[in-house]
Each structure stands twice: as structure tokens, then as C-alpha cells.
């Protein structure tokens, strides 16, 4: 596998910090920090169907999957 392909695959899943959880729309969204000072806003939070949980608190650590490369 080439280094370029390896780097792209490595970037698809990463550990992020969750902040600003919004639970008022059709889907739950949050802002996430993907690297120091780099934020993504209005990221959809996916959960298992039928599992009742509360929204994570600000500062929680999560796994983000970049489906489609973003």
C-alpha cells in the first residue's frame, strides 16, 4: 500500500473532543475538535436505534468517522 493511501485511511477515523451538543432538531448534532484548534460544526451524532442515552457532556471524547472524506 502506498503512503498516500495509508495516510488517507488513517484520517478516516479519529478521536475527537465533543462540544456544544444540540438536541433540538430532527437529529442530534455537535461541534467536534478534530485537531488542535480545528473544529467541525453541526456534525450529526449517530446512536444505536432503541438505546436511550443522554447527550455527552462538553469535553467528552468520541470517535469520528469521515464518511465521504470530510
N, C-alpha and C positions, 0 to 999 in steps of 0.2 A: 504494500500500500504506500502511496506517495505521502510525503509530509503535508502537502496541501490538503489531501483528502483526510488525513489523520487530524489535522487542525480543525477542519470543518465539523467532523464527527464529535470531537471533544467539545466544541462550542454549542452543540445542540442541547445538552443538558448541563445545568449548572446550579449551584447552591446560591440562593438569593436571600435578601432581607426584605420582609413584608412590612408595608406601612400604609396607612390611610385606606383601611378596608371600608368598602361601600356595600351595604346590604339592602339598598332601597330600590333597586331596579329588578328587571327580569332575571338577571344573573348577578352573582356576587363578583365584584371587581376589587382590585387593589393596585397600589403602586408598589413596584419592586425595585430594589437596588441590585443591578446585575454585576456591577464592579464599583470600585471606589468612585463615588460621585456620578455614576451613570445610572439614571432612573428610567424606567418604563412606566407609564401611567395607564390606567384603565385596562389592566391585564385581567382577563377572565379567570376566576378561581374555579377549578374543576373539583368536584367531590363525588364520592360514590353515591349512587342512587339509593335512597332509602335509609341512609345513615344520617342521623341527626347530630350535628356538631355545632359548636359556636364558632364565630369568626375568630381567627387567630389575633392575638394582640400585636400592637405595633412592636417591631423589633424581632418578631418570630422568624425563624429560619425555615425555608421551604426549598423544594426542588422545582425549577422552571424548565420546561421543555420548549425549545424553539421550533415549533412545527411550521414549516414553510420558510425557515431561515430568519425569522425576526424575533 
